[in-house]
């Protein structure tokens, strides 16, 4: 839907809050019109001495009552309308995040994190602000202007005609600036996303930047984006800054003309002094809608640009469709039959993959860097779909399974570990809040974490810091494995997740997994072949194809790649021992 349809749909959906807000706002506008009326009538009576002190006191109390009503109603319209706007912002962020969660990995490889963050935070705020204060200002602008104009016509049609001379000029100015403002707002929001990406990259890579002394290069890249952002922001700010002085200039000129003509009417006694003062007060009331016109116009352009970027995400279709069949258990294992896959860029492909993962077995995946191990794993997780062939679980095409139930059956441990800035215990309980102490002890034992956890200052209650900064790489990887084991899922995939531990520790963990974690079908990706000595089956990949498969002894004899890798690693091990 376009922006106007979206705007209307939001009001319809939240009409129970918007309606009371609009009613209270209308009451404020109506009550506000009584102030010039009371002041004008009081001055007229003072001019002819037709009022006593009691009358003045009553009028003073009436004005205080009007101010009290306006204050109460302003609180209410802010509560109802601004609350609705925040609810809409909440719903928009929820829907965007839900959409992002549904996208395949390929989407995130084409869209940068900073851009997505900018859309979720800044662009949603731009739309929300228009639906909140922008809507208030727009309604106030129209209703208050019409009612104040009516009162001005009531007092003097001829003076009203003079007062409205600038209105067509202001509309022409706004129309002239519509195109440039929209383009600049769109540019500003895109640049903000790029700046967010650059800041994120610089902070995450600060160690490398310092190590390789890349301050100048990175600073130049950031400065260039910052200059563009400043330039476009200055253009928008200049237009906004220009609008209000223009309106003020026009209104001061009109006020000067009204003093001359209106003052002449008072001198000629064709208009009462109080009526003229009331008229000028209504003119002051109309100045706000004229000022608000430019502000609302700016908010509208900003929100429209933001909505276009939001729709750029929401209108994208997910090409990985969830099936209807629920996967309750993995009884017959997993098989890949004649599977072919290639990325959209054509940079890499898997060809004619035919392998089987039997239930309750440990299967290793080996191969040189870039041979397709991670891509292979991503197909099992349905982060990508095959181009041809079929992946079957229990003899059923993986595409027929509900994606949630499929992924609920798999524990995945990536090489890049993410730990929360919390205690080790809470990091483990993130996977299952109800895990018992005995189960925690078991997963720590299987993942070989017991010893180092006991040696920490507060044991299992030690806070690991942001991303586990207080732990070594190997310790973080072992805890990530322990957290995955907490899930107790029938299928576990370890994508080179023990690369930071030594070969003996890795071997010990995999033996624990096979001997103490019964009933689990395990797939282990590793660059160290010593991890596969006790594996039931090993798949050797070479440039996207299965070069060979079998156990360790078999592959040493029949696989050229496996034999070469094994001999090389044995030489490296001997050299390490000599040192």
VENWOKA-V666751 format. One line per field, one symbol per residue. ss: DSSP state (H for helix, E for strand, C for the rest). Layout:
# VENWOKA-V666751
ss = ???
This chain:
# VENWOKA-V666751
ss = CCHHHHHHHHHHHCHHHHHHHHHHHHHHHHHHHHHHHHHHHHHHHHHCCCCCHHHHHHHHHHHHHHHHHHHHHHHHHHHHHHHHHHHHHHHHHHHHHHHHHHCCHHHHHHCCHHHHHHHHHHHHHHHHHHHHHHHHHHHHHHHHHHHHHHHHHHHCHHHHHHHCHHHHHHHHHHHHHHHHHHHHHHHHHHHHHHHHHHHHHHHHCHHHHHHCCCHHHHHHHHHHHHHHHHHHHHHHHHHHHHHHHHHHHHHHHHHHHHHHHHHHHHHCCCCCHHHHHHHHHHHHHHHHHHHHHHHHHHHHHHHHHHHHHHHHHHCCCCCCCCCCECCCCCCCCEEEEEEEEECCCCCCEEEEEEEEECCCCEEEEEECCCCCHHHHHHHHCCCCCCCEEEEEECCEEHHHECHHHHHHCEEEECCCCCCCCCEHHHHHHCCCCCCCHHHHHHHHHHCCCHHHHHCCCCHHHCECCHHHCCCCHHHHHHHHHHHHHHCCCCEEEEECCCCCCCHHHHHHHHHHHHHHCCCCEEEEECCCHHHHCCCCEEEEEECCEEEEEECHHHHHHHCHHHHHHHHHHHHHHHHHHHC
